[in-house]
Amino acid sequence: SVMALPLQVRAQLCSRPCYCPWVPPRCPRGSPLVLDGCGCCKICARRLGEHCDFLHVCDQSQGLICDFSMASAGVGATCNFEDSEEGCEVHGRVYRDGEVFQPSCKLQCRCLDGGFTCVPLCQEDVRLPTPDCPYPRRVETPGKCCPEWICDARDQHLRRDAVAASSLLSYPCQEWSTEWSACSVTCGVGFSTRVSNQNRYCRLETQRRLCMAGPCPALPAAFPAVS
């Protein structure tokens, strides 16, 4: 029967007394130490999308279970949400499908179909030397997330003259941009680019945003030796 299967597996793989390493394993970020399927030794909990089995259990604190639904297709069991919803993992934290989050003040991301896409919250323009600012410099400003472009104090008199002249040549800015390029990688985190003048200076600039087409295939799980 189905209910008797876990007991049969436990009897085949688990032995008493337990023989565990003296030093527990060092787990990657976001993977806590948990007891294995035998309730014997401490192991690193498997994360979203990683292979799992009876001994190598998933991180239940993230709502993950070992999903055997694709095992018949030769894919093997993987850790998935108990309600079978798609999700993504970023820096050790699991987000649900459709959830919007900010891993930092400079990025806003959205979890979608097992991957995630991000857009920068800071302008990524490259300011070229101009008559009003021959030596532009980008600096971090205390209390502000995004760096800002400044001109050295020695160039202030040139900048004032140029600004006064340019005020006579004001014109409306017609917005223009190319389509976002394809993601630079087929799995994992990459970036896509476009050229646009949608910035406060109305200058053409190359803009980038993070993208992730889907998680990379995880390495197959290895069974530990059973004494």
N, C-alpha and C positions, 0 to 999 in steps of 0.2 A: 504494500500500500504506500501512498505518498507520504503519510505521516511517519511510517517506519523508516523511510529513506535516510533522514538525517541521523537517526540512531545507528544505522548500518555504516554510514560514512564515518561517524565518530568512532565506532568500534574499530574500523580499519586504519584510520589515520592517527588516532589519539592513543597515547600510552601513559601509564602512571608507574612510578612518579615522573614528574616533569623534569626534563633536562634542558635548561635554558642557559644562554650565554651569561657570564657574570656581568658584562657591561651591556645595557640595553642599546638598541640601535639609535643612531642619530637621524632624526626624521627631517625631511625637507619642510620648508615653511608652509604652514597650513595643514600639516598632517600630524595629528596627535598620536601619542602612544596609547595603544589599546591592547586588550587580550586577544590572542588568536582564536580561531574557531573552536579550538579544544578547551579554551578557558585556561590555558597553561602558561604560555610565554607572552611577553609584551612585544608587539610589532608595530610598525608604522601603518596607520589606517590608510587604505587606498582612497584616492580622491576621484572626483567626477571624471568619467571616461577611462579610468585605468582598469586594467584587468584584475579580476578577483576570482576567488574560489572559496571552498569551505574553510580553508585555513587563513587565507588572506582576506580579511573582512573589510568592508567599506566604512567610511566615517559616518556613523549614525548621527552624530551631533549636527551634521549638515543635511540630515534627512535622506541619506543615500542608502541604497540596498544593492545587493549583488543581483544584477538583472541577467537571467539566463534565457531571455526570449530569443536572442539571436544565436544561441549556442548551436542550434541545429543547422545553421548556415555556415558553420565552420569559423565564425568570428570569435567565439568564446564569450564568456560572461564578462560584463563590465559594470562598473559602479554607475548607477543612475538614480534619479529621484524616484521615490516610492510611488508618486502619482504619475510617473512617466512623462513629466513635462521636460522640455528642453531647458538647459541652463548653461552657464559658463562660469569658469573659475578664474579669478584675477587676483594675484598676490595672496593666494591662500584663502580667499573668501569666495563663496559661491553665490551667484546672483541668478534670479529666476528669469525666464524668457520674457522679454519686453521691459525689464527693469532698467531704469536710467540711474547712473551712478557717476561719481567723480573720484577717480583714484588719486587725483591731486587737484590743486586749485587751477592748474593750467590745462586740464583735460576734462571733457564730459563724454561719457561713454554710454552705450546702450547694448544690452545683451540681446542677441537675436539668433535663433536656430542653432544653439550650441557654440556660437562664436560671438564676437563683439566688434563694434566699430566705435571709433572715437573721433571727436573734432577738437581742435585746439581752441582754447578760450583766450589765448593771447595772439596778437598779430605776429606773423612770422615774416614780415616784410624785410627786405634788405635795402637799407638806405644808402644810395650812392652819393658821392661827393657832388655838391652843387655850389654855385656862387655864393649863396647865402649860408652854406654850411660845408666848407671844404673838408673838414675833418670830423665826420659824424662818429659818435661812439655810443654803444649800447651798454647801459649800466643797470644793475639791480637797485631798485629804490626801496629803502626800509618802509615796511608797512604795506607794500604793494606786491602782488603776486607776479605780475608781468614786468619784464625789463622795459626800459624806455630809452629812446634815442635822445642824445643831448649833443650840443656843440661845445667845444672847449671855450673857456672865457676869452682866450686870445682872438677868437673869431667873432665875438659879439658885434663889433663895429661893422664888419662886413655883412653880417646877417641883418642888422637893422636897416642898412642901406638897401639890401636886396628886397627885404619885406616891404619897404616903402614903395619900391618900384613895382613889385608884383601886385600890389593892391590895386593898381590901375589896370591890371590885365585879368581881372576875375572873369571866369567863364564857368558854365555848368558842366558837371562831370557826367558823362554817359557811361553807365556801368557796363562792364564787359568781362566775360570769363569763359574759359574752356570747360569741357566736361572733366569730371574727376577720372583719373586714369585707373586701370585695373590694379588690384592689390599686388604689391611687389613680391609676395610669396604665395605658395599654394596652401600652406598650413602654418599655423602659428601667427605671430604678430608681425605685420609689415606696414607699409604706408602707401598711400596713393597721393598724387600731386595734380595740381592744376595751375594755370596762369590766370590771374585776375587783377582788376584794378579797384576792387571793392574794399577800399581802405580810406582813411580820412585824408590821405594825400593824393588820392586818385592816380596812383602810380602803378604800373604793371609790376607784379611781384609773383614769385612762385610760392604757393601755399601747399602745406602738407597736412594730412590727417592720418591717424593710425587706423588700421583695418585688420580683420582676422577672418579669413574665409571659413575656417573650421579648425578644431583641435588636431594636432599631429597624432598619428598612431602611437599608442603607448607600447612599450616593450613588453613582450610576453612575461607573465608571472612565472617564477621558478619555485617549485616545491622545496621546502627545507628538508634536510635529511631527518628521518624519524628513527630514533634509537629503538 
